[in-house]
Amino acid sequence: MLHLTPVKRHFRPSWSPYYNHLGISLMMISEKKKVDRRKVTIAVILTAFLGFIVWTELHPYGVACGGISTMCSMTVSQCAGAVTMYALENDGALPDSLEILVPEYLPRTPTCCGSFNGCRPLTLFQIQSNLDTLLSHNPGPERVPEYRIYEDDFGRQQFKVFCTRDHNGRCRYSSETEDFEADWDWSPPQRPGFRQRALSLFRWR
């Protein structure tokens, strides 16, 4: 005998699709709010970080003045060494000029190409220091170091080699003391820093 099983039909009211669309809309709104909150959070973090950078740049924790130019130090050392070698091989006689040392003691006439570093504010990110370096004073063309011969208190010939270009920490050498020194008094006047130039843009004229 054939038994027929009745099929249960779920009752779906006519207003059911309305609630489905409403639920989807609410979910979309919720997801959009989450995305908006993420954007706001990221924007707040970036703004706070940029504000921290600006604050650190406007409040340096110290000042660093440029040291002896490496190129200047190497040039003066090279000249002093060549003059000393010439004197050792010529019974203590000193050359009349640096050009005489070329090419036997020097491959070419040395020229100093040191740069002006100036004094830079020390900050966490060193942004204004790097900007000041790009905008800093540009010294003149390369120049051969100054070479002079003189007599000390005992009547012995001595020589000096020193740089004459406009940059701080110029190196010099004296055979009398056999020391390399830096002359800081020859530095050009310090230029206004990045902070002073930035603040000057907002001053009423």
KADA-V401566 format. One record per pair of residues at least 12 apart in sequence whose ideal C-beta (glycine too) atoms are under 6 Angstrom apart, sorted by the first residue. I is the first residue (numbers start at 0). J is the second residue. D is the distance in whole Angstrom. If there is no record, write none. Layout:
I:J:D
I:J:D
//
This chain:
52:124:6
55:122:5
55:123:4
56:122:5
56:126:5
56:127:5
57:194:6
59:120:4
59:121:5
59:122:5
60:121:6
61:121:4
62:118:5
62:120:6
63:119:5
63:121:5
64:118:4
65:116:2
65:117:6
65:167:5
66:168:6
67:168:4
67:170:6
67:181:5
68:113:3
68:166:6
68:168:6
70:112:5
70:113:5
71:111:5
71:113:4
71:162:5
71:169:6
71:170:5
72:170:4
74:109:5
74:111:5
74:144:6
75:144:6
75:160:5
75:170:4
75:172:5
77:109:5
78:97:6
78:109:6
78:144:5
78:160:5
79:160:5
79:172:4
81:100:5
81:104:4
81:105:5
82:158:6
84:104:6
85:100:6
85:104:6
93:148:5
93:156:6
93:158:5
97:146:5
108:143:6
110:141:4
110:143:6
111:142:6
111:144:6
111:162:5
111:164:5
112:141:5
113:166:4
114:166:6
115:135:6
115:136:5
115:138:6
115:166:4
115:167:6
117:135:6
117:189:6
118:189:6
119:131:6
120:192:6
127:193:3
130:193:5
131:193:5
136:187:6
138:164:6
138:165:5
138:166:5
142:163:6
142:164:5
144:160:5
144:162:5
145:161:5
145:163:5
146:160:5
147:159:5
151:175:5
157:174:5
157:175:4
158:174:5
159:173:5
160:172:5
165:187:6
167:186:4
168:181:5
169:182:5
169:185:5
//
